[in-house]
Amino acid sequence: MKTIVVAAGLGLLAIASTATEAQEVRFTDHRGKEIRLDAVPEKVATIVRAGPILFRAVGGTADALASVNPSFLKRDYVAGLYGEFLPELGQLPPTAAIEGFLPNVEALLEVGPDVVVQWMSEDFEPLERVGLTVVGWDCCTRQHRRDYITLTGHMTGRSEHAAAILALQDASAKTMGERFGGLADADKPSILYVDQFADQIRIIANGSQDLSLSGVVNVAADDSGQWWKTINLEQLFAWNPDIILIPPYAQGLTPQTFYDNSLLSGLAAVKDRRVYKIPAFAGSPDAPEIYLSSPWLGAVAHGGEAVPGLRADVQDAYARIYGVDLTPAQLDQVLWIEQNGTSAGYTDTFN
């Protein structure tokens, strides 16, 4: 029997022993619990919303996904435009959760999954009490997200592909660090993430992306660690960011929303038409292709000549991660060419 042992956390190192026919899989999840499986799971239920993306990317197929969180189909599937090039994800049974990350225990028992992937912040007891094997994922550091890929590699029997995805991320980060790492603070444009603009303005104050890789500064970042914050118009003008970024999941919010608002006409990002919707590769913060956000933002902030060839890099990344060849029209959609077309420099940079 072949045994694969994995330690989750810092690096998730794998050690292989002797091999015969079957393949026992052993690893430690983020809560420090050893998970032992007789073989690579044939049925996986994921309450973690981004689970389907990771299992399809790393595993190369969605066949083992027997139950997913319905909120995946409502948000990540749509925001990431996966229906355009991974339509099989849209057919997955949305039965793993009742609401949020609350497990649908009865439905899961009907499915009979080999493993259930759930956030560590949730209560595992209802699942484990009925005999289900739960794999705990922690959130939401960069290392945690790298671990999701490695753990998924072991749960799909595709550790080499998981390592290849991480190598893509590392190569991109290295290139970006070399390009913008020595940039003086005075040369870094200020940015602000806005994901709701109505009666209240909701911003992403402290996300997990390393903005230094793109040579920019988030004016809302502080030491609170609070991801989202609500601000008023006065605070928006006090910060007066050079660039405003809209996450892809902010449905109905586009750069034109800001350009058409007369109250914002004096805002630097609006006057200079530097409001951009982040491409679909950031449709989920846990998606393996989200690393493309760094070179994209570098190009938006410093011009296409600073990060040349990004369109080709995006095409290559989707081919290497998912095994799909995006058509020119699909690539335009991923990059939100139409929505961002009226913003400064976008069409010239990404067409």
Secondary structure, DSSP 8 states (H G I E B T S, - for coil): -EEEEEE-SSS--EEE----SSEEEEEE-TTS-EEEESSS-S-EEE-STTHHHHHHHHHS-STTEEEE-HHIIIIIHHHTTHHHH-GGGGGS---SEEETTEE-HHHHHHH--SEEEEETTS--HHHHHTT--EEEE---SHHHHHHHHHHHHHHHT-HHHHHHHHHHHHHHHHHHHHHHTT--GGGS-EEEEEEEESSSEEEE-S-SS-GGGGT-EETT--SS--SEEEE-HHHHHHH--SEEEE-TT-TT--HHHHHT-GGGTTSHHHHTT-EEE--GGGSSTT-GGGGGHHHHHHHHHH-GGGSTTHHHHHHHHHHHHH-----HHHHHHHTTTTTTTTSTTHHHHH-
